[in-house]
């Protein structure tokens, strides 16, 4: 999914500005057009920023690493963090797995697989995928900065904000967003660690505890028909094979 912000599909940001509108500088009129070209010290920033920190990287062992975007993260239960992890860009109505299986899908929160993927033991649901998550963060950041940039440009044009103060206020808006994004990244990792392979480990425990070859055989048949992940089926099949070997060894 592309994280490029599209003005034609503009959506309101998830939360409001970190500050009130700056007071007019002393001696300036409350309104007036911005000179063209813009005065010194006033540069309209690009969105998305060319040095965007919202990227997934890989460490020396090839493991995916989420970015570090703020040294002052908000708590994982902060309202702005919750809004970020519970919001997604509705590019598609379903995760890729549910779309392929033609079954209903439900998004609850980033880092938590959808219910069908969880029950079927599918480990790569889009909703727990770092790339999908970071793309959502980038899109919501761009929507937020688009709004902030427009407000600040209007403030300069109306002489409510000194042109030289534009960059400071815009950086404050960036810090406001990234503090929430860092909290969302932490919450995403917590969700992934809490729910990762949960269904697989559950099926593994159930299979190892069962001595009913008929039940395990029926499970394999139903699991295959319902699209259960091969890792789950292999675990159950391994237990079934072990029971057969034990039975044959006793004869």
Rosetta blueprint (number, residue, H / E / L):
1 X L
2 X L
3 X L
4 X L
5 X L
6 X L
7 X H
8 X H
9 X H
10 X L
11 X L
12 X L
13 X L
14 X L
15 X L
16 X L
17 X L
18 X L
19 X L
20 X L
21 X L
22 X L
23 X L
24 X L
25 X L
26 X L
27 X L
28 X L
29 X L
30 X L
31 X L
32 X L
33 X L
34 X L
35 X L
36 X L
37 X L
38 X L
39 X L
40 X L
41 X L
42 X L
43 X L
44 X L
45 X L
46 X L
47 X L
48 X L
49 X L
50 X L
51 X L
52 X L
53 X L
54 X L
55 X L
56 X L
57 X E
58 X E
59 X L
60 X L
61 X L
62 X L
63 X L
64 X E
65 X E
66 X L
67 X L
68 X L
69 X L
70 X L
71 X L
72 X L
73 X L
74 X L
75 X L
76 X L
77 X L
78 X L
79 X H
80 X H
81 X H
82 X H
83 X H
84 X H
85 X H
86 X L
87 X L
88 X L
89 X L
90 X L
91 X L
92 X L
93 X L
94 X L
95 X L
96 X H
97 X H
98 X H
99 X H
100 X H
101 X H
102 X L
103 X L
104 X L
105 X L
106 X L
107 X L
108 X L
109 X L
110 X L
111 X L
112 X L
113 X L
114 X L
115 X H
116 X H
117 X H
118 X H
119 X H
120 X L
121 X L
122 X L
123 X L
124 X L
125 X L
126 X H
127 X H
128 X H
129 X L
130 X H
131 X H
132 X H
133 X H
134 X H
135 X H
136 X H
137 X H
138 X H
139 X H
140 X H
141 X H
142 X H
143 X H
144 X H
145 X H
146 X H
147 X H
148 X H
149 X H
150 X H
151 X H
152 X H
153 X H
154 X H
155 X H
156 X H
157 X H
158 X L
159 X L
160 X L
161 X L
162 X L
163 X H
164 X H
165 X H
166 X H
167 X H
168 X H
169 X H
170 X H
171 X H
172 X H
173 X H
174 X H
175 X H
176 X H
177 X H
178 X H
179 X H
180 X H
181 X H
182 X H
183 X H
184 X H
185 X H
186 X H
187 X H
188 X H
189 X H
190 X H
191 X H
192 X H
193 X H
194 X H
195 X H
196 X L
197 X L
198 X H
199 X H
200 X H
201 X H
202 X H
203 X H
204 X H
205 X H
206 X H
207 X H
208 X H
209 X H
210 X L
211 X L
212 X L
213 X H
214 X H
215 X H
216 X H
217 X H
218 X H
219 X H
220 X H
221 X H
222 X H
223 X H
224 X H
225 X H
226 X H
227 X L
228 X L
229 X L
230 X H
231 X H
232 X H
233 X H
234 X H
235 X H
236 X H
237 X H
238 X H
239 X H
240 X H
241 X H
242 X H
243 X H
244 X H
245 X H
246 X H
247 X H
248 X H
249 X H
250 X H
251 X L
